[in-house]
């Protein structure tokens, strides 16, 4: 696929790295010559220096025969105009744009084909906010990801001594929960993937990914660790786009405090929020945190635009008694470094956002993609089309499907019914199949598995 990426910032660079590794033809456009040259040296991509919305720049980037334009510059207006130019002058089939300003997003009619012809709108701040909300909803979860419009949930949990399943074989799950259907899709032990079997023993410290119907999430989590108490008190450090959105989303269900260092900005945030308490100060000030009873705080969320501030304030909050701390970390090399017993969850906005982009790049009908393990693994919701003659999966029991190595089917959604995968389940046309792929190099094989034969009509 020939893809033009407009904007070489953190999101653009992350997407380029992922797509270039999958043998796509990538061209990157940015005004920063040094930045794009560095990216060209690191990845197998073409680069063009210039303004992303200028017709001549898009032409030099190959817009005349591009399959997709991905506009992720820091300017909403540039992204929108670039999609308009690509549609009008070059008839680009797929146009994806990052638009962050709510003033635009609340008017969806702006993005119709006869107005601003954008096929897919991406709001990273909203995607990250929803991601954090799901983690807060399920204390103890490292990740909580939805499929099939929320019918199925994939949850990552760190197994802890004291959980009923820890030290036992996976097959004991059926004995412990005879009326609840679930499937362990993968286990990561000391960073290495394990494809689970019935006789696999869950060890203390394992990162366990399981799939279940949304309503069963808490019950399955309780098998892997002592049930965490529901959250009540939350402190958010940073009143930027994500911090403010998160406070708005949580303020009616939790006791929320938000700390911002800018006095004028603090007043603006206070005027927009209804119940959350806004504090002006330094989130890394131990005296301020102690005054605000950090030791009674259930979750401390470091959401500023500065990685170092997020890391330091989260570490300090943990040392002063916060039960759980999470931090936004933009630099990929920091994420593995800091996610430990000190910082419970390190969130990479690029990895959270990239899944919403990959769903539109994958071949075959892919409804949802979630990037996992810092991009090393993926969870995919693929839709089965065709019939037994034209499809490699339809009409076949799961046990008879030749899945790529390291790939497991976790669940199938058929209409409103959620079917947890087992060997004798037969896939039917239009089933939504939830797959876990521990090795991203196998993604192409998974795509081919769900592509319809050329003679299917």
Order of alpha helices (4+ residues) and beta strands (2+ residues): beta-alpha-beta-alpha-beta-alpha-beta-alpha-beta-alpha-beta-alpha-beta-beta-alpha-beta-beta-beta-alpha-beta-alpha-beta-alpha-beta-alpha-beta-alpha-beta-alpha-beta-alpha-beta-beta-beta-beta-beta-alpha
